[in-house]
């Protein structure tokens, strides 16, 4: 199995409420146009991690991370990303921008221009949660994405109908020159099907749940020590994820800036 890429995720660790997933705090931040501060912190944390790994002589994996539609309205998100990439000596092909399908339903022309601007700067743009909304085919017609992430809903009900849809999404994407990632892969049967269907990458708890950076590297070294016996996992197919964890103090500090 080959670890191809990581997705940088946010989790808020609150002293009172404990571990909070994004659905508990992101909507409120989006409503107040403050979520860009968390998104920028995620990239900043990746830059710090990359700097640490570089000093230790370790491999630095590319990441994808989400930005919100409101990021485009609340700040110059392009400059903030460019500044962080330059500050930590990252290359643009190490940083991939994810935009959810639901974010494309509003201000469509602005989003078309945003995707093009990121491309002009040299970044890949990925579409997250493909198939979760009602306009997926229109999105593929109007936007030029490098990668689409097939929503996990298609694997939840893993029947012949879902298989046909996923197989044809992969085929259509390939004809359009778009790579595919499937989220929510939980069983070996699903994984084997995706290989047969021509999906490029898989992301799920089958490989790893969201984990901090140090745990990710422990898992990665273990996987590579065992890869000769793990013949059921195809080389170059897997994608794992790590979390950018925010303490209450870190989040409050970011929001005050």
Buried (B, 14 or more C-beta within 10 A) or exposed (E): BBBBBBBBBBBBBBEEEEEBEBEEBBEEBBEEBBBBBBBBBBBBBBBBBBBEBBEEEEEBBBBBBBBBBBBBEBBEBBEBBBBBBEEBEBEBEBBBBBBBBBBBBEBBEEBBEBBEBBBEBEBBBBBBBBBBBEBBEEBBEBBEBBBBBBBBEBBEEBEEEBBEEBBEBBEBBBEEEBBBBBBBBBEEEBBEBBEEBBBBBBBBEBBBEBBEBEBBBEBBEEBEEEEEEEEEBBEEBBBBBBBBBBEBEBBEEBBEE
